[in-house]
């Protein structure tokens, strides 16, 4: 059974996977703002660190994860997803 932290991680991974095509499209079209690109990169780095730490914990004795770090990342991913949906609505031909 998944822990609450693992449920959050899986949810964040799914959200990021949903954002990937839009981010890739914006890179190709050169419409990705530097701020959004930086934010997306930081989210990917944070997810990578969480996954790496999870792997280390799985091979070591059980240690609790700092849940406030997970909540912060979830909020960042949700915020980026919301802004992506808003910017997609602003693109020509999206309605």
N, C-alpha and C positions, 0 to 999 in steps of 0.2 A: 504494500500500500504506500502511496506517495505521501510524503510529508507536505505541510502547507507551503514550505519553501520550494519544494520540487514542483508543486502544482503551479506556483507563481512563475517559476523558471520556464516550464513548458508553455504557459500562456504567453510569456514575453517572447519566447522563441517563435511561436506561431504568429504573433503580431509583427515581429521583425520580418519574418518570411513574407508576410502579406505586403509589407512596405517595400521590399526589395525591388519588385518590378518597376514601381513608380520612381524610386531613387535611381535605378539604372537608366530609365527613360529620361529623367531629368539630367543625368550626366551626359547622355548622348546628345540631347537637345540643348545642352549648355544652359539649362534653366534652373539648376540646383544652386541655391544661394550658398555662399561660403558659410554662413551661420548654420544653415540646415545640414550641410555636409559635415561640418565639424560636430554638430550635435549627434548626427547619425553615427559618425565614427566613434564618438565617445560611448554611445550606447553599445556598439559592437564590442568595444574594448571591455566594458564593464561585464557584458554577457560572457565574453571569453574568460575573464578572470573568475567569474562565478562558476562556470563549467570546470575550469581547471582546479579551482579550490574544492569543488564537489568531488572530482576524481581523486584528489589527494586524500580527502576525508574518507572516501570509500576504501582506500587501501590502508588507512591508519585507524586507530581506535576512534570511536564515535566522539565528535565534538560539535557543539551547537553552532549554527550559523547566525550571524548578526542579522536579525530579520529587518531592522530598519534600513539596511543597505538594500535589501530586496524591494521593500516598499518604495524607496526612492527611485530605483531603476524602473519599476513598474509605472510609476507616475511619469517618468521621462519618456518611456516608450509610448504610453497612452497619449501624452501631449504631442509627440511627433506624429503619431497616427492621426490625431484630430487635425493638425495643421496640414497634413498631406491630403486629407479628404477635402479640406477647405480650398487648398490650392488647386486640386483636381477640378473642383467645381468652377474655378476661375478660368480654366484653360478653354480655348475655343473648341467648339464641337463637343463639349462634355455634357451638354444638356439635351 
